[in-house]
Amino acid sequence: MSPVASVAESSRTEVSRAESAPPKRLVSVDALRGFDMFWIIGASSIVLALQHMTSTPVTRFLAEQFEHADWEGLHF
């Protein structure tokens, strides 16, 4: 086998390995996205309904977190 053919074969092997390898994912980022989607899709409705049924300091605090924040303050 000529050196040029050997280099070409080596390059094809590396490219095929790179294409077949699954992308590396950060599990923590996936978990954060899932947590965000949980609250965006409808968990806030549960908290607001709970606050409406039983108004306690905890449910009031949580319900306040789902109200639109004014620019001068931030909510989690």
DOFIRO-583183 format. One record per atom (N, C-alpha, C, O, CB): atom name; residue in one letter; residue number from 1; chain; x, y, z negated. Coordinates in Angstrom, 1 decimal. Each point is the difference from the previous one (the first is absolute). Glycine has a CB too. Example, Ala and Ser with C-alpha at 12.3 -4.5 7.8 and 13.67 -1.06 7.14 Angstrom:
! DOFIRO-583183
[N,A,1,A,[13.2,-5.7,-7.8]],
[CA,A,1,A,[-0.9,1.2,0.0]],
[C,A,1,A,[0.9,1.2,0.0]],
[O,A,1,A,[1.0,0.0,-0.7]],
[CB,A,1,A,[-2.9,-1.2,-0.5]],
[N,S,2,A,[1.5,2.3,1.9]],
[CA,S,2,A,[0.9,1.1,0.0]],
[C,S,2,A,[-0.8,1.1,-0.8]],
[O,S,2,A,[0.5,1.1,-0.1]],
[CB,S,2,A,[0.7,-1.7,2.3]],
This chain:
! DOFIRO-583183
[N,M,1,A,[0.9,-1.2,0.0]],
[CA,M,1,A,[-0.9,1.2,0.0]],
[C,M,1,A,[0.9,1.2,0.0]],
[O,M,1,A,[1.0,0.1,-0.8]],
[CB,M,1,A,[-2.9,-1.3,-0.4]],
[N,S,2,A,[1.6,2.2,2.0]],
[CA,S,2,A,[0.8,1.2,0.1]],
[C,S,2,A,[-0.3,0.9,-1.1]],
[O,S,2,A,[-1.1,-0.1,-0.6]],
[CB,S,2,A,[1.1,0.0,3.1]],
[N,P,3,A,[1.0,1.0,-2.9]],
[CA,P,3,A,[-0.3,0.9,-1.1]],
[C,P,3,A,[-1.2,0.9,0.2]],
[O,P,3,A,[-0.6,0.3,-0.9]],
[CB,P,3,A,[3.1,-0.3,0.5]],
[N,V,4,A,[-2.7,0.4,1.7]],
[CA,V,4,A,[-1.2,0.9,0.2]],
[C,V,4,A,[-1.3,-0.7,-0.2]],
[O,V,4,A,[-0.9,0.5,-0.6]],
[CB,V,4,A,[2.3,0.7,2.3]],
[N,A,5,A,[-1.4,-2.5,-1.3]],
[CA,A,5,A,[-1.2,-0.8,-0.2]],
[C,A,5,A,[-0.2,-0.3,-1.5]],
[O,A,5,A,[-1.2,0.0,-0.5]],
[CB,A,5,A,[1.5,-1.1,2.7]],
[N,S,6,A,[0.8,0.9,-3.0]],
[CA,S,6,A,[-0.1,-0.2,-1.4]],
[C,S,6,A,[-0.6,1.2,-0.7]],
[O,S,6,A,[-0.8,-0.1,-0.9]],
[CB,S,6,A,[2.8,-1.4,1.0]],
[N,V,7,A,[-1.5,2.7,0.3]],
[CA,V,7,A,[-0.5,1.3,-0.6]],
[C,V,7,A,[-1.5,0.2,0.3]],
[O,V,7,A,[-0.8,0.4,-0.9]],
[CB,V,7,A,[3.1,0.6,1.0]],
[N,A,8,A,[-2.7,-1.3,1.1]],
[CA,A,8,A,[-1.4,0.2,0.4]],
[C,A,8,A,[-0.9,-1.0,-0.7]],
[O,A,8,A,[-1.1,0.4,-0.5]],
[CB,A,8,A,[1.9,0.3,2.8]],
[N,E,9,A,[-0.3,-2.0,-2.5]],
[CA,E,9,A,[-0.8,-0.9,-0.7]],
[C,E,9,A,[-0.1,0.4,-1.5]],
[O,E,9,A,[-1.1,-0.2,-0.6]],
[CB,E,9,A,[1.8,-1.6,2.2]],
[N,S,10,A,[0.4,2.3,-2.2]],
[CA,S,10,A,[-0.1,0.4,-1.4]],
[C,S,10,A,[-0.9,1.2,-0.1]],
[O,S,10,A,[-0.8,0.1,-1.0]],
[CB,S,10,A,[3.2,-0.9,0.7]],
[N,S,11,A,[-2.4,1.7,1.2]],
[CA,S,11,A,[-1.0,1.2,0.0]],
[C,S,11,A,[-1.4,-0.5,0.0]],
[O,S,11,A,[-0.9,0.5,-0.7]],
[CB,S,11,A,[2.6,1.0,1.8]],
[N,R,12,A,[-2.0,-2.4,-0.2]],
[CA,R,12,A,[-1.4,-0.5,0.1]],
[C,R,12,A,[-0.4,-0.7,-1.2]],
[O,R,12,A,[-1.2,0.1,-0.5]],
[CB,R,12,A,[1.5,-0.4,2.9]],
[N,T,13,A,[0.6,-0.5,-3.1]],
[CA,T,13,A,[-0.3,-0.7,-1.2]],
[C,T,13,A,[-0.4,1.0,-1.1]],
[O,T,13,A,[-0.9,-0.1,-0.8]],
[CB,T,13,A,[2.4,-1.8,1.5]],
[N,E,14,A,[-0.7,3.0,-0.8]],
[CA,E,14,A,[-0.2,1.0,-1.1]],
[C,E,14,A,[-1.3,0.7,0.3]],
[O,E,14,A,[-0.7,0.3,-1.0]],
[CB,E,14,A,[3.2,0.0,0.7]],
[N,V,15,A,[-2.8,0.1,1.5]],
[CA,V,15,A,[-1.3,0.7,0.3]],
[C,V,15,A,[-1.2,-0.9,-0.3]],
[O,V,15,A,[-0.9,0.4,-0.5]],
[CB,V,15,A,[2.1,0.9,2.3]],
[N,S,16,A,[-1.1,-2.6,-1.4]],
[CA,S,16,A,[-1.1,-0.9,-0.3]],
[C,S,16,A,[-0.2,-0.2,-1.5]],
[O,S,16,A,[-1.1,-0.2,-0.5]],
[CB,S,16,A,[1.5,-1.0,2.7]],
[N,R,17,A,[0.7,1.2,-3.0]],
[CA,R,17,A,[-0.1,-0.1,-1.4]],
[C,R,17,A,[-0.7,1.3,-0.6]],
[O,R,17,A,[-0.9,-0.1,-0.9]],
[CB,R,17,A,[3.0,-1.4,0.8]],
[N,A,18,A,[-1.7,2.6,0.6]],
[CA,A,18,A,[-0.6,1.3,-0.5]],
[C,A,18,A,[-1.4,0.1,0.4]],
[O,A,18,A,[-0.8,0.5,-0.8]],
[CB,A,18,A,[3.0,0.6,1.0]],
[N,E,19,A,[-2.6,-1.6,1.0]],
[CA,E,19,A,[-1.4,0.0,0.4]],
[C,E,19,A,[-0.9,-0.9,-0.8]],
[O,E,19,A,[-1.2,0.2,-0.3]],
[CB,E,19,A,[1.9,0.5,2.5]],
[N,S,20,A,[-0.2,-1.9,-2.6]],
[CA,S,20,A,[-0.8,-1.0,-0.7]],
[C,S,20,A,[0.0,0.2,-1.5]],
[O,S,20,A,[-0.9,-0.6,-0.7]],
[CB,S,20,A,[1.5,-0.9,2.5]],
[N,A,21,A,[0.3,2.3,-2.4]],
[CA,A,21,A,[0.0,0.3,-1.4]],
[C,A,21,A,[-1.2,0.8,-0.4]],
[O,A,21,A,[-0.2,1.1,0.6]],
[CB,A,21,A,[2.7,-1.3,-0.7]],
[N,P,22,A,[-3.2,-0.1,-0.9]],
[CA,P,22,A,[-1.2,0.8,-0.4]],
[C,P,22,A,[0.6,1.3,-0.6]],
[O,P,22,A,[1.1,0.0,-0.6]],
[CB,P,22,A,[-2.6,-2.0,0.1]],
[N,P,23,A,[0.8,3.1,0.6]],
[CA,P,23,A,[0.4,1.3,-0.6]],
[C,P,23,A,[0.1,-0.1,-1.5]],
[O,P,23,A,[-0.9,-0.6,-0.6]],
[CB,P,23,A,[0.0,1.9,2.6]],
[N,K,24,A,[1.8,-0.7,-2.6]],
[CA,K,24,A,[0.1,0.0,-1.5]],
[C,K,24,A,[-0.9,1.0,-0.5]],
[O,K,24,A,[0.0,1.2,0.5]],
[CB,K,24,A,[2.4,-1.9,-0.5]],
[N,R,25,A,[-3.3,0.4,-1.0]],
[CA,R,25,A,[-1.0,0.9,-0.5]],
[C,R,25,A,[0.3,0.2,-1.5]],
[O,R,25,A,[0.5,-0.9,-0.7]],
[CB,R,25,A,[-2.2,0.1,2.4]],
[N,L,26,A,[1.4,2.0,-2.2]],
[CA,L,26,A,[0.1,0.3,-1.4]],
[C,L,26,A,[-1.3,-0.4,-0.6]],
[O,L,26,A,[-1.0,0.6,0.3]],
[CB,L,26,A,[2.7,1.3,0.1]],
[N,V,27,A,[-1.7,-2.8,-1.3]],
[CA,V,27,A,[-1.2,-0.4,-0.7]],
[C,V,27,A,[-0.6,1.1,-0.8]],
[O,V,27,A,[-1.2,0.1,-0.1]],
[CB,V,27,A,[2.0,-2.5,0.0]],
[N,S,28,A,[0.0,3.2,-0.5]],
[CA,S,28,A,[-0.5,1.1,-0.8]],
[C,S,28,A,[-0.7,1.0,0.8]],
[O,S,28,A,[-1.0,0.6,-0.5]],
[CB,S,28,A,[2.9,-0.9,-1.0]],
[N,V,29,A,[-1.5,0.6,2.7]],
[CA,V,29,A,[-0.8,0.9,0.9]],
[C,V,29,A,[-1.3,-0.6,0.4]],
[O,V,29,A,[-1.0,0.7,0.0]],
[CB,V,29,A,[3.2,0.3,0.9]],
[N,D,30,A,[-2.2,-2.3,-0.6]],
[CA,D,30,A,[-1.3,-0.6,0.3]],
[C,D,30,A,[-0.9,0.0,-1.2]],
[O,D,30,A,[-1.2,0.2,0.2]],
[CB,D,30,A,[2.4,-1.7,1.4]],
[N,A,31,A,[-0.7,1.3,-2.8]],
[CA,A,31,A,[-0.8,0.0,-1.2]],
[C,A,31,A,[-0.6,1.4,-0.2]],
[O,A,31,A,[-1.2,0.2,-0.4]],
[CB,A,31,A,[2.6,-2.0,-0.6]],
[N,L,32,A,[-0.6,2.8,1.2]],
[CA,L,32,A,[-0.5,1.4,-0.1]],
[C,L,32,A,[-1.1,0.3,1.0]],
[O,L,32,A,[-1.0,0.7,-0.4]],
[CB,L,32,A,[3.3,0.0,-0.5]],
[N,R,33,A,[-2.1,-1.1,2.1]],
[CA,R,33,A,[-1.0,0.2,1.0]],
[C,R,33,A,[-1.3,-0.7,-0.4]],
[O,R,33,A,[-1.1,0.6,0.2]],
[CB,R,33,A,[2.9,-0.4,1.6]],
[N,G,34,A,[-1.7,-1.4,-2.3]],
[CA,G,34,A,[-1.2,-0.7,-0.4]],
[C,G,34,A,[-0.7,0.7,-1.1]],
[O,G,34,A,[-1.2,0.1,-0.1]],
[CB,G,34,A,[2.2,-2.2,0.8]],
[N,F,35,A,[-0.2,2.6,-1.7]],
[CA,F,35,A,[-0.6,0.7,-1.1]],
[C,F,35,A,[-0.7,1.3,0.4]],
[O,F,35,A,[-1.1,0.3,-0.4]],
[CB,F,35,A,[2.9,-1.2,-1.0]],
[N,D,36,A,[-1.2,1.6,2.3]],
[CA,D,36,A,[-0.6,1.2,0.6]],
[C,D,36,A,[-1.3,-0.3,0.7]],
[O,D,36,A,[-1.0,0.7,-0.2]],
[CB,D,36,A,[3.2,0.3,0.4]],
[N,M,37,A,[-2.2,-2.0,0.6]],
[CA,M,37,A,[-1.2,-0.4,0.8]],
[C,M,37,A,[-1.1,-0.4,-0.9]],
[O,M,37,A,[-1.2,0.2,0.2]],
[CB,M,37,A,[2.6,-0.9,1.7]],
[N,F,38,A,[-1.1,0.0,-3.0]],
[CA,F,38,A,[-1.0,-0.4,-1.0]],
[C,F,38,A,[-0.7,1.2,-0.5]],
[O,F,38,A,[-1.3,-0.1,-0.1]],
[CB,F,38,A,[2.7,-1.9,-0.6]],
[N,W,39,A,[-0.7,3.1,0.3]],
[CA,W,39,A,[-0.7,1.1,-0.5]],
[C,W,39,A,[-0.7,0.8,1.1]],
[O,W,39,A,[-1.0,0.6,-0.3]],
[CB,W,39,A,[2.8,-0.5,-1.5]],
[N,I,40,A,[-1.2,0.0,3.0]],
[CA,I,40,A,[-0.6,0.8,1.1]],
[C,I,40,A,[-1.3,-0.6,0.4]],
[O,I,40,A,[-1.0,0.7,0.2]],
[CB,I,40,A,[3.3,0.0,0.5]],
[N,I,41,A,[-2.3,-2.1,-0.6]],
[CA,I,41,A,[-1.2,-0.6,0.6]],
[C,I,41,A,[-1.2,0.0,-0.9]],
[O,I,41,A,[-1.1,0.0,0.4]],
[CB,I,41,A,[2.7,-1.5,0.8]],
[N,G,42,A,[-1.4,1.4,-2.5]],
[CA,G,42,A,[-1.2,0.0,-0.8]],
[C,G,42,A,[0.1,-0.2,-1.5]],
[O,G,42,A,[-1.0,0.1,-0.7]],
[CB,G,42,A,[0.1,-0.9,2.6]],
[N,A,43,A,[2.1,0.7,-2.4]],
[CA,A,43,A,[0.1,-0.2,-1.5]],
[C,A,43,A,[-0.3,1.3,-0.7]],
[O,A,43,A,[-0.5,0.0,-1.2]],
[CB,A,43,A,[2.2,-1.7,1.5]],
[N,S,44,A,[-1.6,2.8,0.4]],
[CA,S,44,A,[-0.3,1.3,-0.7]],
[C,S,44,A,[-1.5,0.0,-0.2]],
[O,S,44,A,[-0.5,0.6,-1.0]],
[CB,S,44,A,[2.4,0.6,2.1]],
[N,S,45,A,[-2.7,-1.8,-0.3]],
[CA,S,45,A,[-1.5,-0.1,-0.2]],
[C,S,45,A,[-0.3,-0.7,-1.3]],
[O,S,45,A,[-0.9,0.3,-0.7]],
[CB,S,45,A,[0.5,-0.2,3.2]],
[N,I,46,A,[1.1,-1.2,-2.7]],
[CA,I,46,A,[-0.2,-0.7,-1.3]],
[C,I,46,A,[0.3,0.8,-1.2]],
[O,I,46,A,[-0.8,0.0,-0.9]],
[CB,I,46,A,[1.4,-2.1,2.1]],
[N,V,47,A,[0.5,2.9,-1.1]],
[CA,V,47,A,[0.4,0.8,-1.2]],
[C,V,47,A,[-1.1,1.1,-0.2]],
[O,V,47,A,[-0.4,0.3,-1.1]],
[CB,V,47,A,[2.9,-0.7,1.5]],
[N,L,48,A,[-2.9,1.0,0.7]],
[CA,L,48,A,[-1.0,1.1,-0.1]],
[C,L,48,A,[-1.4,-0.6,-0.5]],
[O,L,48,A,[-0.7,0.7,-0.8]],
[CB,L,48,A,[1.9,0.6,2.6]],
[N,A,49,A,[-1.6,-2.5,-1.4]],
[CA,A,49,A,[-1.2,-0.6,-0.5]],
[C,A,49,A,[0.1,-0.3,-1.5]],
[O,A,49,A,[-0.9,0.1,-0.7]],
[CB,A,49,A,[0.5,-1.1,3.1]],
[N,L,50,A,[1.6,0.5,-2.7]],
[CA,L,50,A,[0.2,-0.4,-1.5]],
[C,L,50,A,[-0.1,1.3,-0.8]],
[O,L,50,A,[-0.5,-0.1,-1.1]],
[CB,L,50,A,[2.0,-1.9,1.8]],
[N,Q,51,A,[-0.9,3.1,-0.2]],
[CA,Q,51,A,[-0.1,1.2,-0.8]],
[C,Q,51,A,[-1.4,0.5,-0.1]],
[O,Q,51,A,[-0.4,0.6,-1.0]],
[CB,Q,51,A,[2.7,0.0,1.7]],
[N,H,52,A,[-3.1,-0.8,0.4]],
[CA,H,52,A,[-1.4,0.4,0.0]],
[C,H,52,A,[-0.8,-0.8,-1.0]],
[O,H,52,A,[-0.9,0.5,-0.7]],
[CB,H,52,A,[1.1,0.2,3.1]],
[N,M,53,A,[0.1,-2.0,-2.5]],
[CA,M,53,A,[-0.8,-0.9,-0.9]],
[C,M,53,A,[0.4,0.2,-1.5]],
[O,M,53,A,[-0.8,0.2,-0.8]],
[CB,M,53,A,[0.7,-1.8,2.6]],
[N,T,54,A,[1.4,1.7,-2.1]],
[CA,T,54,A,[0.5,0.2,-1.3]],
[C,T,54,A,[1.1,1.0,0.0]],
[O,T,54,A,[1.1,-0.2,0.4]],
[CB,T,54,A,[-1.7,-2.2,-1.0]],
[N,S,55,A,[0.3,3.6,0.1]],
[CA,S,55,A,[0.9,1.1,0.0]],
[C,S,55,A,[0.9,-0.1,-1.2]],
[O,S,55,A,[-0.5,0.4,-1.1]],
[CB,S,55,A,[-1.1,1.0,2.4]],
[N,T,56,A,[2.8,-1.8,-1.2]],
[CA,T,56,A,[1.0,0.0,-1.1]],
[C,T,56,A,[1.2,0.8,0.4]],
[O,T,56,A,[0.1,0.4,1.2]],
[CB,T,56,A,[-0.9,-2.7,-1.9]],
[N,P,57,A,[1.6,2.6,-0.2]],
[CA,P,57,A,[1.2,0.8,0.4]],
[C,P,57,A,[0.9,-0.6,1.1]],
[O,P,57,A,[0.5,0.6,0.8]],
[CB,P,57,A,[-0.5,0.3,-3.2]],
[N,V,58,A,[0.1,-2.2,2.3]],
[CA,V,58,A,[0.8,-0.7,1.0]],
[C,V,58,A,[-0.7,0.0,1.4]],
[O,V,58,A,[0.7,0.3,1.0]],
[CB,V,58,A,[0.1,-1.8,-2.8]],
[N,T,59,A,[-2.1,1.3,1.9]],
[CA,T,59,A,[-0.7,0.0,1.3]],
[C,T,59,A,[-0.1,1.4,0.5]],
[O,T,59,A,[0.1,0.2,1.2]],
[CB,T,59,A,[-1.4,-2.2,-1.9]],
[N,R,60,A,[1.2,3.0,-0.2]],
[CA,R,60,A,[0.0,1.4,0.4]],
[C,R,60,A,[1.4,0.4,0.6]],
[O,R,60,A,[0.1,0.6,1.1]],
[CB,R,60,A,[-1.8,0.0,-2.8]],
[N,F,61,A,[2.8,-1.0,1.1]],
[CA,F,61,A,[1.3,0.2,0.5]],
[C,F,61,A,[0.2,-0.6,1.4]],
[O,F,61,A,[0.5,0.6,0.9]],
[CB,F,61,A,[0.4,-0.5,-3.3]],
[N,L,62,A,[-1.3,-1.4,2.5]],
[CA,L,62,A,[0.2,-0.7,1.3]],
[C,L,62,A,[-0.9,0.7,1.1]],
[O,L,62,A,[0.5,0.1,1.1]],
[CB,L,62,A,[0.0,-2.3,-2.4]],
[N,A,63,A,[-1.7,2.6,0.9]],
[CA,A,63,A,[-0.9,0.6,1.0]],
[C,A,63,A,[0.6,1.3,0.5]],
[O,A,63,A,[-0.1,0.4,1.1]],
[CB,A,63,A,[-1.9,-1.5,-2.2]],
[N,E,64,A,[2.6,1.9,0.2]],
[CA,E,64,A,[0.6,1.2,0.3]],
[C,E,64,A,[1.2,-0.2,1.0]],
[O,E,64,A,[0.2,0.9,0.9]],
[CB,E,64,A,[-0.9,0.1,-3.1]],
[N,Q,65,A,[1.3,-2.1,2.2]],
[CA,Q,65,A,[1.1,-0.3,0.9]],
[C,Q,65,A,[-0.4,-0.1,1.4]],
[O,Q,65,A,[0.8,0.1,0.9]],
[CB,Q,65,A,[0.4,-1.2,-2.8]],
[N,F,66,A,[-2.5,0.8,2.1]],
[CA,F,66,A,[-0.5,-0.3,1.4]],
[C,F,66,A,[-0.7,1.3,0.5]],
[O,F,66,A,[-0.5,-0.1,1.2]],
[CB,F,66,A,[0.2,-2.3,-1.8]],
[N,E,67,A,[0.3,3.5,-0.1]],
[CA,E,67,A,[-0.5,1.2,0.5]],
[C,E,67,A,[1.1,0.7,0.8]],
[O,E,67,A,[1.2,-0.2,-0.2]],
[CB,E,67,A,[-2.9,0.4,-1.7]],
[N,H,68,A,[1.3,0.6,2.9]],
[CA,H,68,A,[1.0,0.7,0.8]],
[C,H,68,A,[0.8,0.9,-0.9]],
[O,H,68,A,[-0.6,0.9,-0.7]],
[CB,H,68,A,[-0.9,-1.1,2.8]],
[N,A,69,A,[2.8,0.1,-2.0]],
[CA,A,69,A,[0.9,0.9,-0.8]],
[C,A,69,A,[0.1,1.3,0.6]],
[O,A,69,A,[0.2,0.2,1.3]],
[CB,A,69,A,[1.1,-2.2,-2.1]],
[N,D,70,A,[-1.3,3.1,0.0]],
[CA,D,70,A,[0.3,1.3,0.5]],
[C,D,70,A,[1.5,0.1,0.3]],
[O,D,70,A,[0.8,-0.9,-0.5]],
[CB,D,70,A,[-2.7,1.9,-0.8]],
[N,W,71,A,[2.3,-0.1,2.1]],
[CA,W,71,A,[1.4,0.1,0.4]],
[C,W,71,A,[0.9,0.2,-1.1]],
[O,W,71,A,[1.2,-0.5,0.0]],
[CB,W,71,A,[-1.9,1.4,2.2]],
[N,E,72,A,[0.3,-0.2,-3.3]],
[CA,E,72,A,[0.9,0.3,-1.1]],
[C,E,72,A,[0.2,-1.2,-0.9]],
[O,E,72,A,[0.8,0.1,-1.0]],
[CB,E,72,A,[-1.6,2.2,1.1]],
[N,G,73,A,[0.2,-3.5,0.1]],
[CA,G,73,A,[0.2,-1.1,-0.8]],
[C,G,73,A,[0.1,-1.3,0.8]],
[O,G,73,A,[-0.5,0.0,1.2]],
[CB,G,73,A,[-0.7,1.1,-3.0]],
[N,L,74,A,[1.7,-2.1,1.3]],
[CA,L,74,A,[0.1,-1.3,0.7]],
[C,L,74,A,[-0.6,-1.1,-0.9]],
[O,L,74,A,[0.0,0.0,-1.2]],
[CB,L,74,A,[2.1,0.7,2.4]],
[N,H,75,A,[-2.7,-1.7,-0.5]],
[CA,H,75,A,[-0.5,-1.2,-0.7]],
[C,H,75,A,[0.7,-1.2,0.6]],
[O,H,75,A,[0.6,0.1,1.1]],
[CB,H,75,A,[-2.9,1.0,-1.4]],
[N,F,76,A,[2.3,-2.1,-0.5]],
[CA,F,76,A,[0.7,-1.2,0.5]],
[C,F,76,A,[-0.7,-0.7,1.1]],
[O,F,76,A,[0.4,-1.0,0.6]],
[CB,F,76,A,[0.5,0.7,-2.8]],
